[in-house]
Amino acid sequence: MRRLGTGYSSFFSENNFAIWIIALAVIAVAHLTIPITPSLLPNIWDSIVWLGLRMEEHMHSEYFFTELTVLVFLVAYAFWLNATKKSIYLLDFTVWDGKPEWKTTNADFLDLCSRIKTYTPESFEFQKRLTERTGLGDRTYLPTHLVRDTDFSMTSARKEAEEVVFTIVDQLLTSAGVKPQDIDVLVVNCSLFCPTPSLASMIINKFKMRSNIRSFNLGGMGCSAGVISVDLAKDLLQVHARSLALVVSTENITMNMYRGNHKGMLLSNCLFRCGGGAVLLSNKWTDRFRARYKLTHTVRVHKGQNDTSYHSVYQEDDPCGVTGVGLSKELMNVVGDALKTNMTVLGPQVLPWSEQAKFLFNVALRSVCKMVGKKPPSPYVPDFKKAFEHFCIHAGGRAIIDGLEQNLKLLPRHCEPSRATLYRYGNTSSSSIWYELAYIERMGWMHKGDRVWQIALGSGFKCNSAVWRCLRTVKPAMRKTESMNEIHEKLN
């Protein structure tokens, strides 16, 4: 019930206009109907006549003008609140499609592991078994200095970051026809690689951006940081009029490949690969006509107050002093709990009233059954397929994708973008949701009016959502790559 209250309180807090209209209706109806009794209203027609006479009588009262003035003011204020809330548009986005020389097969990865002398034979065999079950294909990417030279240095890590980040930013600015000096807000997120100067400063230096640019560099926020960056950019664009925001999401592998023998930390080696995404946002109403998407909702849920959730994805030293990121056995339960909270907050904002009514009826019925000592029915999971045409589920691994598909009762086609991203690029951390959106576009599935739900999961533990509405049909030729049909056929 507490989650339900949180969901609907969030709905009303983000819909000021609805609050005022409902409040005014309640006040008006209450004022007119307080003296009503059953004997006065024998039928509907008499009710209507009585209300008309009641309103006419009230219009001649000494308080009518004052009440009318207050009501007009409240209505005007409600319209003003909505008029000042700026719409956020996604003009364009791009993802890093890799360098041919960085292409890494599963055999290449295992060869790298065999040359790292700190691994025991048991650890190597463990990673070999994991590699066969991760769902990654033979066309993911790792830096050549890592695969060929086993170079884990800071210099090489910077080279990896520069290759990915500079490439996607340059492609995005060129595609959108925007100069670097036109960017007003820059938000960069990379969880495990936080050098000094920051990655944001690296981009500003490379592209010679303005000295008064508002830049932010987010670190340590895990795979869910892509939506966090969008949410931060959204808040900034609500404050700064006529602005452009550049959001860059990436992760760095070079310095963060685990070289110890703790099984809970070896899994990340087999899942994570190089990748990145860049997104251009605008709050200019004139950009509405060239934008591809409009941001309609963002929901952020943080379960860090719970110790189990907090330690479910945790960077620390293993017993031998080697630093790595451990994934706990409780991770899937933590994911499910965070997702339920996120769905409860998001549901009232996106679900049709029919689904909300079914959900509320189920909640009430379960409460009554518990009160009378009877077995309550199973919780009703709203059908989010009635709210969205497309789903971009974080490609964190096969277990996560399969679990969300089952919990949300999705069809295989809804999870294909996530499975395709995992197969083609691996777990690219916070940028995976943009690879999935790119896959949907490249397959020609995105049409005007379609709604997209991006679901990001990350350490903390966090579950974040972003909802977009497509403003124009995206032709497959705009985003086509030679491997998309091949992957589609393999997954089907």
C-alpha positions as CSV (number, residue, x, y, z in Angstrom):
1,M,0.0,0.0,0.0
2,R,2.9,2.3,0.7
3,R,4.2,1.8,-2.8
4,L,0.7,2.4,-4.2
5,G,0.5,5.7,-2.4
6,T,4.0,6.7,-3.7
7,G,2.9,6.0,-7.2
8,Y,-0.2,8.1,-7.1
9,S,1.4,10.9,-5.2
10,S,4.0,11.0,-7.9
11,F,1.3,11.2,-10.5
12,F,-0.4,14.2,-8.9
13,S,2.9,16.0,-8.2
14,E,3.8,15.8,-11.9
15,N,0.3,16.8,-13.0
16,N,-0.5,20.2,-11.4
17,F,-3.2,20.9,-13.8
18,A,-5.0,17.7,-12.9
19,I,-4.8,18.5,-9.2
20,W,-6.4,21.9,-9.6
21,I,-9.1,20.7,-11.9
22,I,-10.0,17.9,-9.5
23,A,-9.9,20.2,-6.5
24,L,-12.1,22.7,-8.2
25,A,-14.6,20.0,-9.2
26,V,-14.7,18.7,-5.7
27,I,-15.2,22.2,-4.2
28,A,-18.0,23.0,-6.7
29,V,-19.9,19.8,-6.3
30,A,-19.5,19.9,-2.5
31,H,-20.8,23.4,-2.4
32,L,-23.8,22.6,-4.5
33,T,-24.7,19.2,-3.0
34,I,-24.2,19.6,0.8
35,P,-27.9,20.3,1.4
36,I,-29.1,17.5,-0.8
37,T,-31.2,14.7,0.7
38,P,-32.9,11.7,-0.9
39,S,-36.4,13.2,-0.4
40,L,-35.4,16.2,-2.5
41,L,-34.2,14.2,-5.5
42,P,-36.8,11.6,-6.4
43,N,-35.5,11.2,-9.9
44,I,-32.7,12.3,-12.3
45,W,-34.8,15.0,-14.0
46,D,-35.7,16.6,-10.7
47,S,-32.1,16.4,-9.7
48,I,-31.0,18.4,-12.7
49,V,-33.8,21.0,-12.2
50,W,-32.9,21.3,-8.5
51,L,-29.2,21.9,-9.3
52,G,-30.1,24.5,-11.9
53,L,-32.3,26.4,-9.4
54,R,-29.6,26.0,-6.8
55,M,-26.9,27.5,-9.1
56,E,-29.2,30.4,-10.1
57,E,-30.0,31.2,-6.5
58,H,-26.3,31.1,-5.6
59,M,-25.4,33.5,-8.4
60,H,-27.3,36.2,-6.6
61,S,-25.6,35.7,-3.3
62,E,-23.1,38.3,-1.9
63,Y,-20.2,35.8,-2.1
64,F,-20.6,34.8,-5.7
65,F,-18.3,37.4,-7.2
66,T,-15.5,36.6,-4.7
67,E,-15.8,32.9,-5.2
68,L,-15.8,33.3,-9.0
69,T,-12.7,35.4,-8.9
70,V,-10.9,32.8,-6.8
71,L,-11.9,30.0,-9.1
72,V,-10.8,32.0,-12.2
73,F,-7.4,32.7,-10.5
74,L,-6.9,29.0,-9.7
75,V,-7.7,27.9,-13.2
76,A,-5.4,30.5,-14.7
77,Y,-2.6,29.4,-12.3
78,A,-3.1,25.8,-13.3
79,F,-2.7,26.7,-17.0
80,W,0.3,28.8,-16.2
81,L,2.0,25.9,-14.4
82,N,1.6,23.7,-17.4
83,A,2.6,26.4,-19.9
84,T,5.9,27.1,-18.1
85,K,6.9,23.4,-18.0
86,K,9.2,23.0,-21.0
87,S,9.0,20.0,-23.3
88,I,12.2,18.0,-23.8
89,Y,13.0,16.8,-27.3
90,L,15.6,14.2,-28.4
91,L,17.0,15.6,-31.7
92,D,19.4,12.8,-32.5
93,F,21.5,10.1,-30.9
94,T,24.3,7.8,-31.9
95,V,26.1,4.7,-30.6
96,W,29.6,3.5,-31.0
97,D,29.6,0.7,-33.6
98,G,33.2,-0.4,-32.9
99,K,36.5,-0.5,-34.7
100,P,37.2,-3.5,-37.0
101,E,40.6,-4.1,-35.3
102,W,38.9,-4.1,-31.9
103,K,36.5,-7.0,-32.8
104,T,36.8,-9.7,-30.2
105,T,35.5,-13.3,-30.5
106,N,34.8,-15.5,-27.5
107,A,38.0,-17.4,-28.4
108,D,40.0,-14.1,-28.4
109,F,38.6,-13.3,-24.9
110,L,39.6,-16.8,-23.6
111,D,43.0,-16.4,-25.1
112,L,43.5,-13.2,-23.2
113,C,42.4,-14.9,-20.0
114,S,45.0,-17.7,-20.6
115,R,47.8,-15.1,-20.8
116,I,46.9,-13.5,-17.5
117,K,49.2,-15.4,-15.2
118,T,47.2,-14.5,-12.0
119,Y,44.3,-16.8,-13.0
120,T,44.3,-20.3,-11.6
121,P,43.2,-23.2,-13.9
122,E,39.9,-23.3,-12.0
123,S,39.2,-19.6,-12.6
124,F,40.0,-20.0,-16.3
125,E,37.7,-22.9,-16.7
126,F,35.0,-21.0,-14.8
127,Q,35.2,-18.1,-17.2
128,K,35.2,-20.5,-20.1
129,R,31.9,-22.0,-18.9
130,L,30.5,-18.6,-18.3
131,T,31.4,-17.4,-21.8
132,E,29.5,-20.2,-23.3
133,R,26.3,-19.1,-21.5
134,T,26.4,-15.3,-21.4
135,G,24.6,-14.8,-24.7
136,L,27.5,-12.8,-26.2
137,G,28.4,-13.4,-29.9
138,D,31.7,-13.3,-31.7
139,R,31.5,-9.6,-32.8
140,T,31.8,-7.7,-29.5
141,Y,34.7,-5.2,-28.9
142,L,37.7,-5.0,-26.6
143,P,40.7,-2.7,-27.0
144,T,43.6,-4.2,-29.0
145,H,46.0,-3.0,-26.3
146,L,44.1,-5.2,-23.8
147,V,43.6,-8.3,-26.0
148,R,46.9,-8.2,-27.7
149,D,49.3,-6.6,-25.2
150,T,47.4,-7.2,-21.8
151,D,48.0,-3.5,-21.1
152,F,46.0,-2.3,-18.2
153,S,47.6,1.2,-17.8
154,M,46.0,4.6,-17.3
155,T,47.4,5.7,-20.6
156,S,45.7,2.9,-22.4
157,A,42.5,3.5,-20.5
158,R,42.5,7.1,-21.7
159,K,43.0,5.9,-25.3
160,E,40.0,3.6,-25.0
161,A,37.8,6.5,-23.6
162,E,39.0,8.9,-26.3
163,E,38.3,6.4,-29.1
164,V,34.7,5.7,-28.0
165,V,33.7,9.1,-26.6
166,F,35.3,11.3,-29.3
167,T,33.8,9.1,-32.1
168,I,30.2,9.2,-30.9
169,V,30.2,12.9,-30.0
170,D,31.7,13.8,-33.4
171,Q,29.2,11.6,-35.3
172,L,26.3,13.1,-33.3
173,L,27.2,16.7,-33.8
174,T,27.8,16.1,-37.5
175,S,24.5,14.2,-37.9
176,A,22.5,16.8,-36.1
177,G,24.2,19.8,-37.8
178,V,25.2,21.3,-34.4
179,K,28.5,23.1,-33.6
180,P,30.3,22.2,-30.4
181,Q,30.0,25.8,-29.3
182,D,26.1,25.5,-29.5
183,I,26.1,23.0,-26.6
184,D,24.9,24.6,-23.3
185,V,24.8,21.6,-21.0
186,L,27.2,18.6,-21.0
187,V,26.5,15.5,-18.9
188,V,28.9,12.5,-19.0
189,N,28.6,9.3,-17.0
190,C,31.1,6.5,-16.7
191,S,30.9,4.4,-13.5
192,L,34.4,2.9,-13.0
193,F,36.8,5.2,-14.9
194,C,37.0,8.7,-13.3
195,P,40.3,10.3,-14.2
196,T,41.5,13.8,-13.6
197,P,40.7,15.9,-15.6
198,S,37.3,14.3,-16.0
199,L,35.9,12.8,-19.1
200,A,33.6,15.9,-19.4
201,S,36.7,18.1,-19.5
202,M,38.3,15.7,-22.0
203,I,35.3,16.4,-24.4
204,I,35.3,20.1,-23.8
205,N,39.0,20.2,-24.6
206,K,38.8,18.1,-27.7
207,F,35.8,20.0,-29.2
208,K,36.7,23.4,-27.9
209,M,33.3,24.0,-26.3
210,R,32.4,27.3,-24.6
211,S,33.9,28.4,-21.4
212,N,30.5,28.9,-19.8
213,I,29.2,25.5,-20.6
214,R,27.5,23.7,-17.7
215,S,29.3,20.4,-17.4
216,F,28.7,17.4,-15.1
217,N,30.7,14.2,-14.8
218,L,28.8,11.3,-13.0
219,G,30.8,8.4,-11.6
220,G,30.1,5.2,-9.6
221,M,26.4,5.2,-10.6
222,G,26.5,1.8,-12.4
223,C,24.6,0.7,-15.5
224,S,21.5,2.8,-14.6
225,A,23.4,6.1,-15.0
226,G,22.3,6.6,-18.6
227,V,18.7,7.5,-17.5
228,I,20.1,9.5,-14.5
229,S,22.1,11.6,-17.0
230,V,19.0,12.2,-19.1
231,D,17.0,13.1,-15.9
232,L,19.7,15.5,-14.8
233,A,19.8,17.1,-18.3
234,K,16.0,17.4,-18.2
235,D,16.0,19.2,-14.9
236,L,18.7,21.6,-16.2
237,L,16.7,22.3,-19.4
238,Q,13.6,23.1,-17.3
239,V,15.7,26.0,-15.8
240,H,17.7,27.2,-18.7
241,A,15.6,28.4,-21.6
242,R,16.4,27.7,-25.3
243,S,19.3,25.3,-24.5
244,L,20.9,22.2,-26.0
245,A,22.1,19.4,-23.8
246,L,24.6,16.7,-24.8
247,V,24.5,13.5,-22.8
248,V,27.3,10.9,-23.1
249,S,27.2,7.4,-21.6
250,T,30.1,5.0,-21.6
251,E,32.1,2.5,-19.6
252,N,35.8,1.7,-19.6
253,I,37.2,-1.8,-19.6
254,T,41.0,-1.4,-19.6
255,M,41.6,-0.7,-15.9
256,N,38.6,-2.6,-14.6
257,M,39.1,-6.2,-15.9
258,Y,39.3,-8.3,-12.8
259,R,42.5,-10.4,-12.5
260,G,41.8,-12.3,-9.3
261,N,40.1,-15.6,-8.6
262,H,36.9,-14.8,-6.8
263,K,34.0,-16.3,-8.7
264,G,31.6,-13.6,-7.8
265,M,33.8,-11.0,-9.5
266,L,34.8,-13.1,-12.6
267,L,31.3,-12.8,-14.1
268,S,31.8,-9.1,-15.0
269,N,34.8,-10.1,-17.2
270,C,32.6,-12.3,-19.3
271,L,29.8,-9.8,-19.8
272,F,31.2,-6.3,-20.2
273,R,32.5,-5.0,-23.5
274,C,33.4,-1.6,-25.0
275,G,30.5,0.7,-26.0
276,G,29.0,4.2,-25.7
277,G,26.1,6.4,-26.6
278,A,25.6,10.1,-27.1
279,V,22.3,11.9,-27.1
280,L,21.3,15.5,-28.0
281,L,18.4,17.0,-26.1
282,S,16.7,20.4,-26.6
283,N,14.0,22.5,-24.9
284,K,13.4,24.8,-27.9
285,W,9.9,24.6,-29.2
286,T,11.1,25.2,-32.7
287,D,13.1,21.9,-32.5
288,R,9.8,20.1,-32.1
289,F,9.6,19.8,-35.9
290,R,12.9,18.1,-36.4
291,A,13.1,16.0,-33.2
292,R,12.7,12.3,-33.2
293,Y,11.3,11.8,-29.7
294,K,9.7,13.7,-26.9
295,L,10.6,12.8,-23.3
296,T,7.3,12.2,-21.4
297,H,8.4,10.7,-18.1
298,T,11.4,9.8,-16.0
299,V,11.2,7.7,-12.8
300,R,14.2,7.1,-10.5
301,V,14.1,4.5,-7.7
302,H,17.0,4.0,-5.2
303,K,17.0,1.0,-2.8
304,G,20.3,1.9,-1.1
305,Q,18.6,2.1,2.3
306,N,18.5,-1.7,2.2
307,D,21.8,-3.4,3.0
308,T,21.1,-6.4,0.7
309,S,20.4,-4.1,-2.2
310,Y,23.3,-1.9,-1.4
311,H,25.8,-4.8,-1.5
312,S,24.3,-6.6,-4.5
313,V,26.7,-5.0,-6.9
314,Y,29.8,-4.0,-4.9
315,Q,33.3,-3.0,-5.8
316,E,35.9,-4.1,-3.3
317,D,39.1,-6.0,-2.8
318,D,39.0,-9.8,-2.8
319,P,40.8,-11.8,-0.1
320,C,44.0,-11.5,-2.1
321,G,43.7,-7.7,-2.4
322,V,42.7,-7.6,-6.1
323,T,40.0,-5.1,-6.8
324,G,36.8,-6.2,-8.6
325,V,33.1,-5.8,-8.8
326,G,31.2,-8.6,-7.1
327,L,27.7,-9.7,-8.0
328,S,25.8,-11.2,-5.1
329,K,23.5,-14.3,-5.2
330,E,20.6,-12.0,-4.2
331,L,20.9,-9.8,-7.2
332,M,17.9,-11.1,-9.1
333,N,15.7,-10.7,-6.0
334,V,17.0,-7.1,-5.6
335,V,16.3,-6.4,-9.3
336,G,12.7,-7.7,-8.9
337,D,12.1,-5.5,-5.8
338,A,13.5,-2.4,-7.4
339,L,11.5,-3.0,-10.6
340,K,8.2,-3.4,-8.6
341,T,8.8,0.0,-6.9
342,N,9.6,1.6,-10.2
343,M,6.5,0.1,-11.9
344,T,4.3,1.3,-9.0
345,V,5.5,4.9,-9.5
346,L,5.4,4.8,-13.3
347,G,2.1,2.9,-13.7
348,P,-0.3,5.7,-12.7
349,Q,1.4,8.0,-15.2
350,V,1.3,5.7,-18.3
351,L,-1.2,2.9,-17.9
352,P,-4.7,3.2,-19.3
353,W,-7.5,3.6,-16.7
354,S,-8.7,0.0,-17.3
355,E,-5.4,-1.5,-16.2
356,Q,-5.3,0.8,-13.2
357,A,-8.8,-0.2,-12.2
358,K,-7.9,-3.9,-12.3
359,F,-4.8,-3.2,-10.3
360,L,-6.6,-1.2,-7.6
361,F,-9.4,-3.8,-7.4
362,N,-6.8,-6.5,-6.9
363,V,-5.1,-4.5,-4.1
364,A,-8.5,-3.9,-2.4
365,L,-9.5,-7.6,-2.7
366,R,-6.2,-8.8,-1.3
367,S,-6.6,-6.4,1.7
368,V,-10.1,-7.6,2.4
369,C,-9.1,-11.3,2.2
370,K,-6.3,-10.7,4.7
371,M,-8.7,-9.0,7.1
372,V,-11.2,-11.9,7.0
373,G,-8.5,-14.5,7.2
374,K,-8.9,-16.0,3.7
375,K,-6.2,-16.7,1.1
376,P,-5.7,-13.6,-1.0
377,P,-5.5,-13.9,-4.8
378,S,-2.2,-13.5,-6.6
379,P,-1.0,-9.9,-7.1
380,Y,-2.2,-8.4,-10.4
381,V,0.7,-7.3,-12.7
382,P,-0.6,-4.6,-15.0
383,D,-0.2,-5.2,-18.7
384,F,2.4,-2.6,-19.7
385,K,2.1,-3.7,-23.3
386,K,-1.0,-1.5,-23.4
387,A,1.1,1.5,-22.4
388,F,4.2,0.9,-24.7
389,E,5.0,-0.4,-28.1
390,H,8.7,-0.9,-27.5
391,F,10.8,-1.9,-24.5
392,C,14.5,-1.2,-24.0
393,I,15.6,-3.4,-21.1
394,H,19.1,-3.0,-19.9
395,A,21.2,-5.8,-21.5
396,G,22.8,-6.8,-18.2
397,G,22.8,-10.5,-19.0
398,R,20.5,-13.3,-20.1
399,A,19.1,-13.9,-16.6
400,I,18.0,-10.2,-16.2
401,I,16.4,-10.1,-19.7
402,D,14.6,-13.4,-19.1
403,G,13.5,-12.4,-15.7
404,L,12.0,-9.1,-16.8
405,E,10.3,-10.7,-19.8
406,Q,8.6,-13.1,-17.4
407,N,7.7,-10.6,-14.7
408,L,6.3,-8.1,-17.2
409,K,4.6,-10.8,-19.3
410,L,6.3,-9.5,-22.5
411,L,6.5,-11.3,-25.8
412,P,9.8,-12.4,-27.3
413,R,9.7,-9.6,-29.9
414,H,9.6,-7.0,-27.0
415,C,12.9,-8.4,-25.6
416,E,14.6,-8.9,-29.0
417,P,16.3,-5.5,-28.9
418,S,17.9,-6.3,-25.5
419,R,19.0,-9.8,-26.6
420,A,20.3,-8.5,-29.9
421,T,22.3,-5.8,-28.1
422,L,23.8,-8.4,-25.6
423,Y,24.7,-10.7,-28.5
424,R,26.2,-8.0,-30.8
425,Y,27.9,-5.7,-28.3
426,G,27.8,-7.4,-24.9
427,N,26.9,-5.5,-21.7
428,T,27.9,-1.9,-22.5
429,S,26.7,-0.7,-19.2
430,S,24.7,2.6,-19.2
431,S,24.7,2.9,-22.9
432,S,22.9,-0.4,-23.6
433,I,19.5,1.2,-23.7
434,W,20.6,3.4,-26.6
435,Y,21.9,0.4,-28.5
436,E,18.5,-1.2,-28.1
437,L,16.7,1.9,-29.3
438,A,19.1,2.0,-32.3
439,Y,18.2,-1.7,-33.0
440,I,14.5,-0.9,-33.0
441,E,15.1,1.9,-35.5
442,R,17.4,-0.1,-37.7
443,M,14.8,-2.9,-38.0
444,G,12.2,-0.3,-39.1
445,W,9.9,-0.9,-36.2
446,M,9.7,2.7,-34.9
447,H,6.6,4.6,-36.1
448,K,5.2,8.0,-35.3
449,G,3.2,8.0,-32.0
450,D,5.0,4.8,-30.7
451,R,5.9,4.9,-27.0
452,V,9.2,3.5,-25.7
453,W,10.1,2.4,-22.2
454,Q,13.8,2.4,-21.3
455,I,14.5,0.4,-18.1
456,A,18.0,0.8,-16.6
457,L,19.3,-1.2,-13.7
458,G,22.5,-0.5,-11.7
459,S,24.5,-0.6,-8.5
460,G,23.2,1.1,-5.5
461,F,20.7,-0.6,-6.1
462,K,18.8,1.6,-8.7
463,C,16.1,1.0,-11.2
464,N,15.4,4.0,-13.5
465,S,12.9,4.5,-16.3
466,A,12.7,6.9,-19.2
467,V,9.6,7.1,-21.4
468,W,9.7,8.6,-24.9
469,R,7.1,9.2,-27.6
470,C,8.2,9.0,-31.2
471,L,7.4,12.1,-33.2
472,R,8.2,10.8,-36.7
473,T,8.6,7.5,-38.3
474,V,12.2,6.4,-38.6
475,K,13.1,4.8,-41.9
476,P,15.4,1.7,-41.6
477,A,17.8,3.2,-44.1
478,M,18.6,6.0,-41.6
479,R,20.1,3.5,-39.2
480,K,20.7,0.3,-41.1
481,T,23.8,-1.9,-40.6
482,E,24.7,-5.1,-42.3
483,S,24.5,-7.3,-39.2
484,M,20.9,-6.4,-38.0
485,N,19.1,-8.9,-40.2
486,E,21.6,-11.6,-39.4
487,I,21.0,-11.1,-35.7
488,H,17.3,-10.9,-36.1
489,E,17.3,-14.2,-38.0
490,K,19.5,-15.8,-35.3
491,L,17.2,-14.7,-32.5
492,N,14.1,-16.0,-34.3
